[in-house]
Amino acid sequence: MPLPHDPGPHWGEVGIHGLHRQREWDAVATVDGPADGSEAWFVVLRDGSLVREAGDTDPAAFPDVITVPRPFRGHAVRRHEATWAVAARRIETVELDDPGGDRVEIAWDGSERTVRIDGEPTLGGVPALERLGAARHATYVVTAARIVGEIWEIAVSPL
């Protein structure tokens, strides 16, 4: 006589299979911080300058608790009364002449280049970003976002 059908999951002995989520932060710490506000987004530049990006709290008390080398992007969130969780992720920055916007995306597929500045296609280019992409990959996507003045956060990825 056949055994009854077992509709339950058959995950095997090791448990659930699959890929883990990519790490979002390079370092996380807790610190006693300001008594006001609930959150702060900030960037610490290579020279130690602090750029406040968003939030209702002055982030000046948070960069010193992070062990990530500069430059990095940080996020601080109040957890309980004066206890804050602070997380940081390394970023890459470059100095660029003004390309005419605050966000740039350049893609090179080996035969055609596309450039978008603030989401709008353009025939112009940003030679410094194109050189960065070409130096790292045969085909690439370079994204850049202005942090402050001529300092830009960049990401270079293979296409």
Secondary structure, DSSP 8 states (H G I E B T S, - for coil): -------S----TT---S-------SEEEEEE--SS-SEEEEEE-TTS-EEEEEESS-GGGSGGG--S-SSEEEEEEEEETTEEEEEEEE-EEEE----SSSEEEEEE-SS-EEEEETTEEES---HHHHHHHHHH-SSEEEEEEEEETTEEEEEEEE-
